[in-house]
Amino acid sequence: CRFWTDAGWEGVEFELSANYMARDLADWGIETTFLGRLVSFKSINNKLSSAMVDDGCFMEMFEYADFRGDARIIRGDVRNFADIGFNDVTSSLKCHCSHGHQEPFMYLADPQVH
């Protein structure tokens, strides 16, 4: 599962391996270093805007950390999360695939599938 900070698969790209999860996107981001020292860290929390999901996979995106709050499930490519009412909202996510390492995961009772 690959996702970007801007619509149209632009901006900074991140990838989540098959059957893994990001519990809190506040811990994910862009580090700037100078002479080996961390100068700045810009979190991608609430900054995701597009994604590409491989065949045989789907991605669960959640409004809050720890897989809580409003959620969306996407299969395939989504050029603009605004189209599914979830632009700059995601704080945690899971990538599920029928191949690769198998992690246990929960299903949403009533997810909105896109």
C-alpha positions in Angstrom: 0.0 0.0 0.0 1.5 3.3 -1.1 0.2 6.7 -0.1 1.0 10.4 -0.8 0.7 13.7 1.0 -0.9 15.3 -2.0 -3.8 14.4 -4.4 -2.9 12.9 -7.7 -0.1 10.8 -6.2 2.0 13.8 -5.7 4.0 15.1 -2.8 5.9 12.8 -0.4 5.4 9.1 -1.0 5.2 6.5 1.8 4.8 2.7 1.7 3.3 0.3 4.2 4.3 -3.3 3.6 1.6 -6.0 3.0 -0.2 -7.0 6.2 1.4 -4.3 8.4 -0.1 -1.3 10.2 0.8 2.2 11.3 -0.8 2.7 14.7 -0.1 6.5 14.9 1.0 8.5 11.9 2.2 11.2 14.2 5.3 9.0 14.5 5.7 8.9 10.7 7.1 11.9 8.8 9.8 13.7 7.0 13.1 14.2 8.8 15.5 16.9 7.8 19.1 16.5 9.1 22.2 18.6 8.9 25.6 17.1 9.7 24.0 14.0 11.2 21.7 16.0 13.5 17.9 16.1 13.3 16.9 19.6 12.3 13.2 19.2 11.8 10.5 16.5 11.7 7.2 17.0 9.9 4.6 14.5 10.7 2.3 13.1 8.0 -0.6 12.8 10.6 -3.8 14.1 9.0 -1.9 14.9 5.7 -2.6 12.0 3.4 -4.4 12.7 0.1 -4.0 9.8 -2.3 -3.1 6.1 -2.4 -2.4 3.2 -4.7 -3.3 -0.3 -3.4 -2.0 -3.4 -5.1 -4.3 -6.1 -6.5 -5.2 -8.6 -3.7 -4.9 -5.9 -1.1 -7.0 -3.3 0.7 -6.2 -0.5 3.0 -8.1 0.6 6.1 -7.7 4.2 7.1 -8.8 5.6 10.5 -9.5 9.1 11.7 -7.7 8.6 15.0 -4.6 6.8 16.3 -4.9 3.2 17.4 -7.4 2.4 14.6 -10.3 4.4 16.1 -12.9 6.9 14.8 -14.4 7.2 11.4 -12.8 4.8 8.8 -12.6 4.1 5.1 -11.6 0.9 3.3 -10.1 1.4 -0.2 -9.2 -1.1 -2.9 -7.3 0.0 -5.9 -6.1 3.5 -6.5 -7.7 6.7 -5.1 -6.4 9.8 -6.8 -8.0 12.2 -4.3 -9.2 11.3 -0.8 -11.5 14.4 -1.0 -13.6 12.2 -3.3 -14.2 9.7 -0.5 -14.6 12.4 2.3 -11.3 11.6 3.9 -8.7 14.1 2.7 -6.1 15.1 5.4 -8.0 13.0 8.0 -6.0 9.7 8.4 -4.2 9.2 11.7 -3.7 5.4 11.5 -3.9 2.8 8.8 -3.6 -0.9 8.0 -2.6 -2.6 4.7 -4.1 -6.1 4.3 -3.0 -8.4 1.4 -3.8 -12.0 0.5 0.0 -12.5 0.2 3.0 -11.8 2.4 3.3 -11.8 6.2 0.0 -12.4 7.9 -0.8 -10.2 10.9 -4.0 -10.5 12.8 -6.4 -7.7 12.2 -9.9 -6.6 13.0 -12.8 -6.0 10.6 -15.0 -3.0 10.9 -18.6 -3.7 11.6 -19.9 -1.3 9.0 -17.0 0.1 6.9 -17.5 2.5 4.0 -15.9 0.6 1.1 -14.5 2.6 -1.9 
